[in-house]
Amino acid sequence: ATHGDGQVLGFDLQARLRWRYKAKRSGAPSSPIVLPQGKVAVAFSRGPLALLEVGNGRPVQVLDAGAGISVAPFVRGDDMAVMTNEGMLWNMRRGAGSNASL
């Protein structure tokens, strides 16, 4: 879940809060997108794209988006596309390459 103060919140099945994540430079978070292998992707309107562990909210990878990302990432299969506020289109594929850890 996301919160109005720029936080991403993780809950268990009994709706108990398990973790919180807030990027250093954040703005409003997008809707969290669940990825394979227990990860979630969240973009921030004035900050990065964060790939978090679903179970504990720890960042696996944080990708600096310059002016931020105002649209939730799009995921289909092993591919994820992200449009930054500067008009750059990032296209990432899980398992292809050594930089992004989808």
QUIJO-V436049 format. One record per residue. N is the residue number from 1. RES is the residue in three letters. PHI is phi in radians with two decimals (999 if undefined). PSI is psi in radians with two decimals (* if undefined). D_FIRST is the distance of its C-alpha to the first C-alpha in Angstrom with 1 decimal. Layout:
# QUIJO-V436049
N,RES,PHI,PSI,D_FIRST
N,RES,PHI,PSI,D_FIRST
This chain:
# QUIJO-V436049
1,ALA,999,2.73,0.0
2,THR,-2.01,2.79,3.8
3,HIS,-2.25,2.65,6.8
4,GLY,-1.09,-0.32,10.3
5,ASP,-1.64,0.32,12.0
6,GLY,1.54,0.21,10.8
7,GLN,-1.71,2.67,8.6
8,VAL,-1.93,2.29,5.8
9,LEU,-2.03,2.42,5.1
10,GLY,-1.96,2.26,6.4
11,PHE,-2.07,2.67,7.9
12,ASP,-1.55,-3.09,11.2
13,LEU,-1.19,-0.30,12.8
14,GLN,-1.66,0.25,14.1
15,ALA,1.12,0.48,10.9
16,ARG,-1.63,2.39,12.0
17,LEU,-1.13,2.19,10.1
18,ARG,-1.82,-0.62,11.4
19,TRP,-2.78,2.87,10.6
20,ARG,-2.33,2.58,9.6
21,TYR,-2.42,2.34,10.6
22,LYS,-2.40,2.19,12.2
23,ALA,-1.23,2.66,14.7
24,LYS,-1.04,-0.76,18.2
25,ARG,-2.10,1.82,18.5
26,SER,-2.08,-1.15,15.3
27,GLY,1.36,-2.75,15.1
28,ALA,-1.39,2.33,12.1
29,PRO,-1.42,2.63,9.5
30,SER,-1.34,3.05,9.4
31,SER,-1.13,2.37,7.2
32,PRO,-1.15,2.44,6.8
33,ILE,-1.98,2.08,10.0
34,VAL,-1.32,2.28,11.2
35,LEU,-1.95,2.87,14.7
36,PRO,-1.07,2.85,17.7
37,GLN,1.10,0.61,18.7
38,GLY,1.22,0.63,15.4
39,LYS,-2.15,2.80,13.8
40,VAL,-2.36,2.46,10.8
41,ALA,-1.88,2.32,11.6
42,VAL,-2.37,2.26,10.0
43,ALA,-1.79,2.60,12.6
44,PHE,-2.07,2.39,13.3
45,SER,-1.09,-0.46,15.7
46,ARG,-2.19,0.41,18.2
47,GLY,-2.61,-2.56,17.6
48,PRO,-1.55,3.12,17.2
49,LEU,-1.73,2.13,15.6
50,ALA,-1.95,2.27,14.0
51,LEU,-1.82,2.04,14.3
52,LEU,-2.03,2.66,12.7
53,GLU,-1.28,2.26,13.7
54,VAL,-1.09,-0.70,11.3
55,GLY,-1.23,-0.53,13.3
56,ASN,-2.35,-0.09,13.5
57,GLY,1.34,0.07,11.5
58,ARG,-1.23,2.41,14.9
59,PRO,-1.24,2.25,15.7
60,VAL,-1.49,-0.71,18.0
61,GLN,-2.74,2.48,18.9
62,VAL,-2.20,2.08,18.3
63,LEU,-1.86,2.08,20.2
64,ASP,-1.19,2.18,21.5
65,ALA,-1.85,0.31,21.3
66,GLY,1.13,-1.86,23.8
67,ALA,-1.40,0.05,22.8
68,GLY,1.78,-3.06,19.2
69,ILE,-2.43,2.10,17.3
70,SER,-1.76,-0.05,16.2
71,VAL,-2.11,2.44,15.5
72,ALA,-1.06,2.52,13.0
73,PRO,-1.03,2.65,15.1
74,PHE,-1.85,2.24,17.1
75,VAL,-2.16,2.33,17.7
76,ARG,-2.49,2.00,20.7
77,GLY,1.07,-2.19,22.1
78,ASP,-1.58,0.03,22.7
79,ASP,-1.80,2.50,22.4
80,MET,-2.36,2.30,19.7
81,ALA,-2.03,2.42,20.7
82,VAL,-2.36,2.28,19.3
83,MET,-1.86,2.08,21.0
84,THR,-1.43,2.88,21.3
85,ASN,-1.18,-0.26,22.2
86,GLU,-1.59,0.08,25.7
87,GLY,1.49,0.20,26.1
88,MET,-1.52,2.37,26.1
89,LEU,-1.78,2.06,24.9
90,TRP,-1.70,2.29,23.7
91,ASN,-2.18,2.10,24.2
92,MET,-2.18,2.58,23.5
93,ARG,-2.21,2.25,24.5
94,ARG,-1.08,2.25,23.4
95,GLY,1.47,-0.02,26.5
96,ALA,-1.96,1.76,28.6
97,GLY,1.97,-3.14,29.5
98,SER,-2.10,0.09,29.0
99,ASN,-1.78,-0.98,26.5
100,ALA,-1.53,2.42,23.0
101,SER,-1.90,1.05,21.5
102,LEU,-1.22,*,19.6
